[in-house]
Amino acid sequence: MRKLLLASTFLAAGLAPAVATLQIEVFDNGTLIDNISGITTGAASLTANDANFANITIAAQGSPILPNADLSSVTLDATASAGFTGSHTLTVDILQSAITGLGNTLSTFTVNGLTNDPGPTTESTFANGGLLATHTFPVALLDGSFGPVSAATGPFTSDEIQFAVDFTAARQSFGGSAQLTTNVPEPSTWAMLLTGFGLMGLAAFYRGRSAAGLRSIF
């Protein structure tokens, strides 16, 4: 009996669905300076720094807080330190794994509140490691947005948002955000739905006119 119980326990564990997880990684010129992984609550945040950056703050939301395989409320705020020297590319990766995504996706990118002209800034989205959308904001852009950008993809089990920001002087600061919406109906599906709704409305209109005509006769 005990062997049967143990076997049942292992079988149940094997059949249990994988839990969606969030991971954040921060790189300064390609060198990992901080990371957090294994977040299963759907909300992750990380604050990091090194000799070149006084503050790097990242926040992100995913499953199960958000539906499907969405990544949203993904924000990055970073400030170069007073002792900053040279030029540095700050790269931040927000990865969501063990998810179930499919269909059309929408990507939206923004920058806001930039100080002392950092940049250029490239923001990108990925599914299963393949690029979905990307956009580069130029140097000295104070505020800007791009998207939503539509991209079709097959089923995927991981998605990612990436920031790559160039810093060239002390006390430069960056603020930006990105959003990935998944399982969006394709444009052709929307067109079919709208056509269907239009035909239903037209049919209801003619039914109403026919009923009014019959009432006037009798």
Backbone hydrogen bonds, N-H to C=O, Kabsch-Sander energy under -0.5 kcal/mol:
donor,donor_aa,acceptor,acceptor_aa,energy
5,L,1,M,-2.2
6,L,2,R,-2.4
7,A,3,K,-2.5
8,S,4,L,-2.4
9,T,5,L,-2.2
10,F,6,L,-2.4
11,L,7,A,-2.2
12,A,8,S,-2.5
13,A,9,T,-2.2
14,G,10,F,-2.0
15,L,11,L,-1.7
16,A,12,A,-1.1
21,T,97,S,-1.9
22,L,39,I,-2.2
23,Q,95,L,-2.2
24,I,36,I,-2.8
25,E,93,D,-2.3
26,V,34,D,-2.5
27,F,91,T,-3.0
28,D,31,T,-2.5
29,N,27,F,-0.6
29,N,89,T,-2.5
31,T,28,D,-1.6
32,L,30,G,-0.5
33,I,26,V,-2.9
34,D,26,V,-1.2
36,I,24,I,-2.3
39,I,22,L,-1.9
40,T,38,G,-0.6
44,A,60,A,-2.5
46,L,58,I,-2.4
48,A,56,I,-2.9
50,D,53,F,-1.8
54,A,79,T,-1.6
55,N,79,T,-1.3
56,I,48,A,-1.7
57,T,77,D,-3.0
58,I,46,L,-2.8
59,A,75,T,-1.7
60,A,44,A,-2.4
61,Q,72,S,-2.0
62,G,42,G,-2.5
65,I,62,G,-1.0
66,L,62,G,-2.0
70,D,67,P,-2.0
71,L,180,L,-2.3
72,S,61,Q,-2.2
74,V,178,A,-1.2
75,T,59,A,-2.2
75,T,73,S,-0.8
76,L,176,G,-2.5
77,D,57,T,-2.2
78,A,174,F,-2.3
79,T,55,N,-2.3
80,A,172,Q,-3.1
81,S,52,N,-2.5
84,F,81,S,-1.4
88,H,167,F,-2.4
90,L,88,H,-0.7
90,L,165,V,-3.1
91,T,27,F,-2.4
91,T,89,T,-0.7
92,V,163,F,-2.4
93,D,25,E,-2.4
94,I,161,I,-2.8
95,L,23,Q,-2.8
95,L,93,D,-0.6
96,Q,159,D,-3.0
97,S,21,T,-2.2
98,A,157,T,-0.7
99,I,157,T,-1.9
101,G,99,I,-0.5
101,G,156,F,-2.7
103,G,153,T,-0.9
104,N,184,V,-1.1
105,T,151,A,-2.6
106,L,181,T,-2.6
107,S,149,V,-2.0
108,T,179,Q,-2.3
109,F,146,F,-2.8
110,T,177,S,-2.4
111,V,144,G,-2.7
112,N,175,G,-3.2
114,L,142,L,-1.5
115,T,173,S,-2.1
119,G,166,D,-3.4
121,T,137,F,-2.3
122,T,164,A,-2.6
123,E,135,H,-2.6
124,S,162,Q,-2.3
125,T,133,A,-2.6
126,F,160,E,-2.3
127,A,130,G,-2.4
128,N,158,S,-2.7
130,G,127,A,-2.3
132,L,125,T,-3.1
133,A,125,T,-1.1
135,H,123,E,-2.1
137,F,121,T,-3.4
137,F,135,H,-0.5
140,A,118,P,-0.9
141,L,138,P,-1.1
142,L,140,A,-0.7
144,G,111,V,-2.4
146,F,109,F,-2.7
149,V,107,S,-2.6
150,S,148,P,-0.5
151,A,105,T,-2.1
153,T,103,G,-0.7
156,F,101,G,-2.7
159,D,96,Q,-2.2
160,E,126,F,-2.0
161,I,94,I,-2.2
162,Q,124,S,-2.6
163,F,92,V,-2.5
164,A,122,T,-1.9
165,V,90,L,-2.7
166,D,120,P,-1.7
167,F,88,H,-3.1
171,R,80,A,-0.5
171,R,81,S,-0.6
172,Q,169,A,-1.2
173,S,115,T,-1.8
174,F,78,A,-3.0
176,G,76,L,-2.1
177,S,110,T,-1.7
178,A,74,V,-2.0
179,Q,108,T,-2.1
180,L,71,L,-3.5
181,T,106,L,-2.9
183,N,102,L,-1.1
184,V,104,N,-2.7
189,T,186,E,-0.8
190,W,186,E,-2.1
191,A,187,P,-2.4
192,M,188,S,-2.1
193,L,189,T,-2.5
194,L,190,W,-2.8
195,T,191,A,-2.4
196,G,192,M,-2.5
197,F,193,L,-2.7
198,G,194,L,-2.3
199,L,195,T,-2.4
200,M,196,G,-2.3
201,G,197,F,-2.3
202,L,198,G,-2.3
203,A,199,L,-2.6
204,A,200,M,-2.2
205,F,201,G,-2.1
206,Y,202,L,-2.3
207,R,203,A,-2.2
208,G,204,A,-2.1
209,R,205,F,-2.0
210,S,206,Y,-2.5
211,A,207,R,-2.3
212,A,208,G,-2.1
213,G,209,R,-2.2
214,L,210,S,-2.1
215,R,211,A,-1.9
216,S,212,A,-1.8
217,I,213,G,-1.6
218,F,214,L,-2.1
